[in-house]
Amino acid sequence: MLSFRMQRGQACGPIVLLLLVGGYVVCDTESSDYSDAEVLPDSYPSAPAEPLPEFLLEPEDAFIVKNRPVQLRCRASPATQIYFKCNGEWVNQNDHVTRESLDQVTGLVVREVDISVSRTQVEELFGLEDYWCQCVAWSSAGTTKSNRAYVRIAYLRKNFEQEPLGREIRLEQEVLLQCRPPEGMPAAEVDWLKNEDTIDPSQDSNFLITIDNDLIIKQARLSDTANYTCLARNVVAKRRSSTATVIVYVSGGWSSWTEWSECNTKCGRGWQRRTRSCTNPAPLNGGAFCEGPPFQRVTCTTLCPVDGGWTEWAKWSACSTECTHWRSRECQAPAPRNGGKHCSGSMMESKNCTDGLCARTPAPDVGVAVYAGLVGALLLCGILVLCVGILAYRRRCSHLHGDITDSSSALTAAFHPGNYKPPRQDNPHPLHPSAPPDLTATAGAFRSPLFSLQQGVNDSHKIPMTTSPLLDPLPSLKIKVYNSSTLSSLEIPADMCSADGEILSLKSVGSTVGRERQFHSHTLSREPGLSTSATLGHLGGRLTIPNTGVSLLVPPGTIPQGKFYEMYLIISKWEKTTLPSEGSQTVLSPAVSCGPSALLLNRPVVLTLPHCAQLDTPTPDWTLTLKTQTHQGAWEEVLTVGEESLSSPCYLQLEEECCHVLMEQLGTYGLVGQSCPPQPACKRLQLALFAPRAPCLSLDYSLRIYCIHDTPHAFKEVLDLERSLGGVLLEDPKPLLFKDSYHNLRLSIHDIPHTHWRSKLLAKYQEIPFYHIWSGSQRPLHCTFSLERSSLVVSQLSCKICVRQVEGEGQIFQLHTDIQETLPPHSPHPSAGSCLPSSQVGPYAFRLPESIRQKICASLDAPSAQGCDWRLLARSLGFDRYLNYFATKPSPTGVLLDLWEACHQGDADLVSLATALEEMGKSEVLVVMTTDGDC
């Protein structure tokens, strides 16, 4: 037995447990209040005291796999002793494997110890706490304990708590595959396999693995059709879930219809057919096949060919000097038609008329007969030329007298008030009410004191007129000059006939404008309600197509002094023109032609176009482009909004529902746009619901919903179409914002009273493809819901129609109607049925009087050092997006006022302009406006 000695008064604690381990006295402090215990040597060393042990390696958590024991290891320095304690009990000294070394740097003793823990030791532990071990090291300064290392038995269950399930999903749809791995120790890690290949979300961003081990396919692609497996693994084993098959399908879409085939019969009644294929796109992976028939058939009638037949022979002619006579027949019994065969055989027949007994007389001299025939032919030609000349002269003289009569009757009206009837104000062509506007109209020329009337481009006769003072009482006389060849007229105020000899002539313009009309007659068609025209001069005017939002403002001074042009404004029909959009662009306005395009203008005109772009977003999401159509029919870019330069030929003022284009070259224009990343743009659409107007006398009933641009022109077009089909608008159109998101427009009908009605539509909904709406290539787009009632007695119909863009906005129509009643016409625009073109000529077309206009221009055109000039007016009116355009004009203020007139066509209140001038401090102009205007 070894003896030991402790210092007097020193103890390990209130209760001291002494252990003899390896010849050392160890103080167990587990039950002591002190955290450290000291080993008291036999004598105090003379060397300095050692520091507390410091662990260089601590035991780590371990898992027992199957029956393989685990090794725990720790290392401390300086350490005189080092042992393991497991679950509060010291491990037997014999179970320790101890190694001792010397630190070459510090010279301190380094001790390392290993123990082995078996599965049996872990399983024998009872209680809630896991099996743990801790390392304790001693030095002369005290003891140090390591962290606890837990030893657990590793395992992995076989059954998954939740396995992924296979799905069939639509293209670009989001997919969620769920996986809950089996219970295990340690917790299993999860990997996803696609056709046995590990999915790495860092390599394919379309995949996402959540913290719950679920797999998300953000947008399903065709390549994502595969077998997906959830793989769970830990240190014990790997587990595979059942395979989930994901099928990405594509529903079919119809291609365009082919052209109608030829009639299958060449004679009589037959049929024609056209086909379409379900290839746009073709259904894939079990996607739904296209709904509807793949072909259509209509009846046709082909005229039967009729072969020609000969008539009876005519009588024989008299016997000639040649002793023969003739007879003829015609192929008119019947005549060949519709591709029938012509008669076979000869038309004439001859034979000897004397049975060979005729004696021939000698023939006369051939030369004499030829000369006699030539002389007779020349005399006949001379007589014909003389007759034609006489007839032409008489007709010309009668035409000239007619014109003189018209003019003289106007001049002498003051002396015969009872016989003179002024022309009606509502008929600009009283002599020719059915004649269309003529682009080659000519006007008379007057000169003082001797006036001359020019009849036309090809007539140089001049009619002298008296200088008598009898003309003085007629200061506002209007002389009408008519050209019978062109059926055109022109009214010229008498006060325009100046005494300085100014000649108002259209002779020089007639040929140019005539050629322009000849060109446009092949490319532009004037549809009723889609065009207007007027003869404008130096005073200007305004052309407006009612109920369309399209107008053309021709400011005063645009047309040179003394010139008059018949100007026109036409909305091109979509089926008769090519679209200005290309690629991802979309049509935002109607294509409008104004002309004639060959005119030379002194200042810009203002063309107003309605558009359907949604512009109320805080950030710009549109790239807007103005395009013009060349004579060859191709569209060219004029300018892009926000990218103007000094070379830009136009200026575009953009408003929420329309745009105003300042331009000096007339032609065909249209507005297109495309989304400006990152935000998708939106188009304003209207949804209009129509039904048959007349009482329904059959079991079938149909409802039509149109999806059109939110512009007056588009709505007017649909109203005219439905009026021709016998339809009526059931309620006011509903607005819809259509987003550039590649999602279709979905229409469905709900809440049909199934006891009396049924829907013939087999599908749950109908869809209009996104591209058809966004491109604007097909107009007008609509869907039809066909219903059938149970009997003719049923008259009441109530249902709900939902229209929405997939993953977008929508609208609902709540319908209650009696189909046996004649529905009254319903239109939000009272004048929608009026298609008469309107125009304003001269000062009446402008809200701002010319005197006020001149004073404003004189006050603001000159640059001001304080900036109180036309630039400040542009900022006040909101026309300052690109000031360089106005700076290049002779009168920037005048162009700004022209644009103000166009922007305030319907509400041109001078108060808004006066307010802007008042803010600028232009009091002298306000005085003029108050005096001369109606502000």
Sequence and secondary structure as in RCSB ss.txt:
>XXXX:A:sequence
MLSFRMQRGQACGPIVLLLLVGGYVVCDTESSDYSDAEVLPDSYPSAPAEPLPEFLLEPEDAFIVKNRPVQLRCR
ASPATQIYFKCNGEWVNQNDHVTRESLDQVTGLVVREVDISVSRTQVEELFGLEDYWCQCVAWSSAGTTKSNRAY
VRIAYLRKNFEQEPLGREIRLEQEVLLQCRPPEGMPAAEVDWLKNEDTIDPSQDSNFLITIDNDLIIKQARLSDT
ANYTCLARNVVAKRRSSTATVIVYVSGGWSSWTEWSECNTKCGRGWQRRTRSCTNPAPLNGGAFCEGPPFQRVTC
TTLCPVDGGWTEWAKWSACSTECTHWRSRECQAPAPRNGGKHCSGSMMESKNCTDGLCARTPAPDVGVAVYAGLV
GALLLCGILVLCVGILAYRRRCSHLHGDITDSSSALTAAFHPGNYKPPRQDNPHPLHPSAPPDLTATAGAFRSPL
FSLQQGVNDSHKIPMTTSPLLDPLPSLKIKVYNSSTLSSLEIPADMCSADGEILSLKSVGSTVGRERQFHSHTLS
REPGLSTSATLGHLGGRLTIPNTGVSLLVPPGTIPQGKFYEMYLIISKWEKTTLPSEGSQTVLSPAVSCGPSALL
LNRPVVLTLPHCAQLDTPTPDWTLTLKTQTHQGAWEEVLTVGEESLSSPCYLQLEEECCHVLMEQLGTYGLVGQS
CPPQPACKRLQLALFAPRAPCLSLDYSLRIYCIHDTPHAFKEVLDLERSLGGVLLEDPKPLLFKDSYHNLRLSIH
DIPHTHWRSKLLAKYQEIPFYHIWSGSQRPLHCTFSLERSSLVVSQLSCKICVRQVEGEGQIFQLHTDIQETLPP
HSPHPSAGSCLPSSQVGPYAFRLPESIRQKICASLDAPSAQGCDWRLLARSLGFDRYLNYFATKPSPTGVLLDLW
EACHQGDADLVSLATALEEMGKSEVLVVMTTDGDC
>XXXX:A:secstr
       TT  SSSS EEEEETTEEEEE TTSS S      SS  SS      EEEE    EEE TT  EEEEEE
EES SEEEEEETTEE  GGG EEEEEE TTT  EEEEEEEEE HHHHHT  SSS EEEEEEEEETTEEEE   EE
EEE EE SS SB    EEEETT  EEE  B   EES  EEEEEETTEE  TTT TTEEE TTS EEESS  GGG 
EEEEEEEE SS EEE   EEEEEEB             S SSEEEEEEEE  S TT  BTT    SS SEEEEEE
EE   B              TTSEEEEE  S TT  BTT     S SEEEEESSTT         HHHHHHHHHH
HHHHHHHHHHHHHHHHHHHHHHHHHHHHHHHHHHHHGGGT TTT     TT S SS TT    TT       SSS
     BTTB         GGGTT TT EEE  BTTTTB  EEEGGGS TT      HHHHHHHHHHHHHHHHH  
  TTSEEEEEE TT EEEEETTTTEEEEE TTSS TT  EEEEEEE  GGGS  S  TT EE S  EEEE TT  
 SS EEEEEE  B   SSS  EEEEEEEE TTS EEEEEETT   TT S EEEE SSEEEEEESS SEEEEEEEE
 TTS  EEEEEEEEEEESS   SSEEEEEEEEEESSHHHHHHHHHHHHHHTEEE S  EEEEEESSS  EEEEEE
   TTTEEE   SS EEE HHHHHH  SSSEEEEEEEEESSTT  EEEEEEEEEETTS EEEEEEEEETTS    
  SSTTTT    EEEEGGGG SS HHHHHHHHHHHSS  TTS SHHHHHHHHT  S HHHHHTSS HHHHHHHHH
HHHTSS   HHHHHHHHHHHT HHHHHHHHHHS  
